[in-house]
Amino acid sequence: MSIICGVPILECVYCLACARWAWKRCLHSAGHDSETWGFATPEEFEPVPRLCRYILAVYEDDLRHPLWEPPDGYGINADWIIIKRSYKDTNGRAPPYLLYVDHDNADIVLAIRGLNLAKESDYAVLLDNKLGKRKFDGGYVHNGLLNAAGCVLNAECDDLKELVEKYPNYTVTFTGHSLGSGVAALLTMVVLQNRDKLANIDRKRIRCYAIAPARCMSLNLAVRYADVISSIVLQDDFLPRTATPLEDIFKSLFCLPCLLCLRCMRDTCIREEKMLKDPRRLYAPGRLYHIVERKPFRCGRFPPVVRTAVPVDGRFEHIVLSCNATSDHAIICIEREARRALELMLEKDHSMEIPPKQRMERQETLTREHGEEYNAALQRAVTLAVPHAFSPSQYGTFAENEDPENSTGSSTGSPMKSKTRDNWDELIERLFDKDESGHITLKKPLTAK
């Protein structure tokens, strides 16, 4: 009799638990992910809208008559393009990209486009993901994206080195959207490991902006490279939030909402401690910039704000069940909202009439705060027992007393001025193996020196 009476009680408990889960998931909005983060400043967020425009330029057939007419001040000068590669040029081993020298902003930019749903070669890059078998610098990365980064490096290393030597005061920026963001992030890591091969470039001159980033590296790498790599996420974007392997996402593209809901249910049942201790779980790379423009239970868009942090736990782990989860992934939407957010920041600064000297002091303060936040994130990763997490000083670039010669991948010798191709061929031969068809694969993981 007691057993019979107990059945309804168990059913009620089960129903209440399911209702509580559904209520929490439906109430979870993108703003919850970054509600404790600080606000970004216009100085640090300024490159994002124009970098989105450079990525859009990769899609254009005629840059002098673009299909997507850029707003005033965000155009691209076709005469400053050094190289523009298509699928034919890359043989499908990497997405199309361009190399551009932005003289107005003293920046050398390599921009990589996102996934082309009509190209099988892009799917081949996604499907080449030996999760848990591709080790890199003490962590794990997406195998196909790392191979694509190697192809880009092998093709453009000479031009990059020549530009770095020709413009010693210019920064070098790698950027990409979606699929290209993962390639750009891993390309940045490879270059940082071998800066002596790029005219011994200072680490502080290298940076990466991953737009709508793919989860392409393990947590320890995502935190350790946060001083150089930044990820930009618009509101509810699904890709940086789901740990589902990329090949599973795009194989299920036509039933993506179902996949996201199932993944949401599955991740809800996994304890956060277990997620953190999984060395093969991939994450969005680097420092995160979250553009928030919508609020729960309110219609329409609000003036966008940008929050930023280097989180360790709670790093975009929860999928947002939203009808905008896929539209927020579009590069056009990200460019528009990033531009609006930047204009609002600048408008606020102008209304406050901040003098130039105070702006410089604020920039120095921002640099110091970022350094402190970065070091705190490294310590947090160690505290949470994240696999392979450690906090060596050579990974920081914001520390005031940092010695660049001690940074990972640096070389004490002066760069060679001749035999550029021979030097890079040695690097590629050391890092990569080529099969009979010419396909490049990594020979062995890079390790910190």
Buried (B, 14 or more C-beta within 10 A) or exposed (E): EEEEEEEEEEEEEEEEEEEEBEEEBEEBBBBEBBEEBEEBBBBBBBBBBBBBBBBBBBBBEEBEEBEEEBEEEBBBEBEEBBBBBEBEEBEBBBBBBBBBBBEEEEBBBBBBBBBBEEBEBBBBBBBBBEBBEBBBBBBBBBBBBBBBBBBBBBBBBEBBBEBBBEBEEBBBBBBBBBBBBBBBBBBBBBBBBBBBBBBBBBBBBBBBBBBBBBBBBBBBBBBBBBBBBBBBBBBBBBBBBBBBBBBBBBBBEEEBBEBBEEBBBEBEEEEEEEBBBBBEBBBBBBBBBBBBBBEEEEEEEEEBBBBBBBBBBBBBBBBBBBEBBBBBBBBEBBBBBBBBBBBBBEEEBEEEEEEEEEBEEBEEEBBEEBBEBBBEBBBBBBEBEBBBBBBEEBBBBBBEEBEBEEBBBBEEEEBBEEEBEEBBEEBBEEBBEEEEEEBBBBEEBBEBE
